[in-house]
Amino acid sequence: MVSAEFFDIFGLIVFAFLFVVGVLMIRKQKLPDWVGFIILLIAILGLIVDGYIVIKTYF
C-alpha cells in the first residue's frame, strides 16, 4: 500500500514540473500565452498548497 507521504512529495514534484512546463510554454510561443499562464497559475497555487503541507508535516 502506498503511504500518504508519497503523494504529498509526488504532488510537490509534479507541480514543480508544471511550473517549468508553463514557463517554457510562455517562452516558446507555440500556443497562445493564456494557455501557458493558466498552467503557470495552477503550478504556482499547487506549489504553495503542497509546499505548505510538506513543510508543516515533515519539517
GROMACS elastic network, one bead per residue, 0.5 to 0.9 nm:
[ bonds ]
;  ai    aj funct       b0    kb
    2     5     6  0.84414   500
    2     6     6  0.68991   500
    2     7     6  0.83137   500
    3     6     6  0.56313   500
    3     7     6  0.73549   500
    4     7     6  0.53749   500
    4     8     6  0.65707   500
    5     8     6  0.51226   500
    5     9     6  0.63935   500
    5    10     6  0.84255   500
    5    54     6  0.84326   500
    6     9     6  0.54542   500
    6    10     6  0.58789   500
    6    11     6  0.84076   500
    7    11     6  0.57690   500
    7    12     6  0.84355   500
    8    11     6  0.52695   500
    8    12     6  0.64343   500
    8    13     6  0.89122   500
    8    50     6  0.65846   500
    8    51     6  0.85216   500
    8    53     6  0.74272   500
    8    54     6  0.63842   500
    9    12     6  0.50849   500
    9    13     6  0.63896   500
    9    14     6  0.87193   500
    9    50     6  0.79760   500
    9    51     6  0.85933   500
    9    54     6  0.69171   500
   10    13     6  0.51171   500
   10    14     6  0.61780   500
   10    15     6  0.86744   500
   11    14     6  0.50159   500
   11    15     6  0.61244   500
   11    16     6  0.85219   500
   11    46     6  0.80229   500
   11    47     6  0.83197   500
   11    50     6  0.66898   500
   11    51     6  0.89812   500
   12    15     6  0.52816   500
   12    16     6  0.62287   500
   12    17     6  0.86728   500
   12    46     6  0.75127   500
   12    47     6  0.60503   500
   12    49     6  0.89334   500
   12    50     6  0.56837   500
   12    51     6  0.63568   500
   12    54     6  0.81347   500
   13    16     6  0.50915   500
   13    17     6  0.62087   500
   13    18     6  0.86802   500
   13    47     6  0.86806   500
   14    17     6  0.50039   500
   14    18     6  0.61939   500
   14    19     6  0.86172   500
   14    43     6  0.84118   500
   14    46     6  0.89725   500
   14    47     6  0.89076   500
   15    19     6  0.61413   500
   15    20     6  0.87383   500
   15    42     6  0.79546   500
   15    44     6  0.74053   500
   15    45     6  0.86312   500
   15    46     6  0.58418   500
   15    47     6  0.56770   500
   15    50     6  0.84180   500
   16    19     6  0.50194   500
   16    20     6  0.64977   500
   16    21     6  0.87510   500
   16    43     6  0.67386   500
   16    44     6  0.82317   500
   16    46     6  0.86243   500
   16    47     6  0.67698   500
   17    20     6  0.51995   500
   17    21     6  0.62436   500
   17    22     6  0.86296   500
   17    43     6  0.80951   500
   18    22     6  0.59828   500
   18    23     6  0.85552   500
   18    39     6  0.67489   500
   18    40     6  0.69622   500
   18    42     6  0.80412   500
   18    43     6  0.54405   500
   18    44     6  0.87087   500
   19    22     6  0.51290   500
   19    23     6  0.62821   500
   19    24     6  0.86577   500
   19    39     6  0.72859   500
   19    40     6  0.54082   500
   19    41     6  0.82911   500
   19    42     6  0.82401   500
   19    43     6  0.50375   500
   19    44     6  0.67565   500
   19    47     6  0.86315   500
   20    23     6  0.52018   500
   20    24     6  0.61840   500
   20    25     6  0.85662   500
   20    40     6  0.81767   500
   20    43     6  0.87664   500
   21    24     6  0.51219   500
   21    25     6  0.60533   500
   21    26     6  0.86913   500
   21    36     6  0.80199   500
   21    39     6  0.78318   500
   21    40     6  0.78808   500
   22    25     6  0.50535   500
   22    26     6  0.63225   500
   22    27     6  0.87069   500
   22    35     6  0.82073   500
   22    37     6  0.67056   500
   22    38     6  0.79648   500
   22    39     6  0.53283   500
   22    41     6  0.84792   500
   22    43     6  0.79157   500
   23    26     6  0.52487   500
   23    27     6  0.62772   500
   23    28     6  0.87426   500
   23    36     6  0.69336   500
   23    37     6  0.82478   500
   23    39     6  0.87717   500
   23    40     6  0.68296   500
   24    27     6  0.50655   500
   24    28     6  0.60183   500
   24    29     6  0.85939   500
   24    36     6  0.80514   500
   25    28     6  0.54247   500
   25    29     6  0.63054   500
   25    30     6  0.70622   500
   25    31     6  0.70504   500
   25    32     6  0.87111   500
   25    33     6  0.77081   500
   25    35     6  0.79585   500
   25    36     6  0.52503   500
   25    37     6  0.85947   500
   25    39     6  0.89277   500
   26    29     6  0.57167   500
   26    30     6  0.82662   500
   26    31     6  0.79722   500
   26    32     6  0.80710   500
   26    33     6  0.57317   500
   26    34     6  0.84758   500
   26    35     6  0.82304   500
   26    36     6  0.52474   500
   26    37     6  0.72641   500
   27    30     6  0.86803   500
   27    33     6  0.88820   500
   27    36     6  0.89256   500
   28    31     6  0.80918   500
   29    32     6  0.66541   500
   29    33     6  0.69438   500
   29    36     6  0.89951   500
   30    33     6  0.87462   500
   31    34     6  0.83257   500
   31    35     6  0.68359   500
   31    36     6  0.76679   500
   32    35     6  0.58240   500
   32    36     6  0.73049   500
   33    36     6  0.53522   500
   33    37     6  0.62592   500
   33    38     6  0.87715   500
   34    38     6  0.61074   500
   34    39     6  0.86467   500
   35    38     6  0.52783   500
   35    39     6  0.64035   500
   35    40     6  0.85728   500
   36    39     6  0.52128   500
   36    40     6  0.59968   500
   36    41     6  0.85084   500
   37    41     6  0.59574   500
   37    42     6  0.85520   500
   38    41     6  0.50166   500
   38    42     6  0.61909   500
   38    43     6  0.85176   500
   39    42     6  0.51464   500
   39    43     6  0.60938   500
   39    44     6  0.86190   500
   40    43     6  0.50294   500
   40    44     6  0.61063   500
   40    45     6  0.85989   500
   41    44     6  0.51756   500
   41    45     6  0.61548   500
   41    46     6  0.84180   500
   42    45     6  0.52896   500
   42    46     6  0.59719   500
   42    47     6  0.84768   500
   43    46     6  0.50560   500
   43    47     6  0.59864   500
   43    48     6  0.85619   500
   44    47     6  0.50758   500
   44    48     6  0.62046   500
   44    49     6  0.87152   500
   45    48     6  0.51350   500
   45    49     6  0.62488   500
   45    50     6  0.84778   500
   46    49     6  0.52135   500
   46    50     6  0.57679   500
   46    51     6  0.78223   500
   47    50     6  0.52831   500
   47    51     6  0.53166   500
   47    52     6  0.80182   500
   48    51     6  0.51825   500
   48    52     6  0.59808   500
   48    53     6  0.86392   500
   49    52     6  0.52441   500
   49    53     6  0.63730   500
   49    54     6  0.87879   500
   50    53     6  0.50546   500
   50    54     6  0.61360   500
   50    55     6  0.85305   500
   51    54     6  0.51385   500
   51    55     6  0.60028   500
   51    56     6  0.84278   500
   52    55     6  0.52277   500
   52    56     6  0.59850   500
   52    57     6  0.83640   500
   53    56     6  0.53085   500
   53    57     6  0.59234   500
   53    58     6  0.83391   500
   54    57     6  0.52166   500
   54    58     6  0.57576   500
   54    59     6  0.75892   500
   55    58     6  0.55789   500
   55    59     6  0.52283   500
   56    59     6  0.59962   500
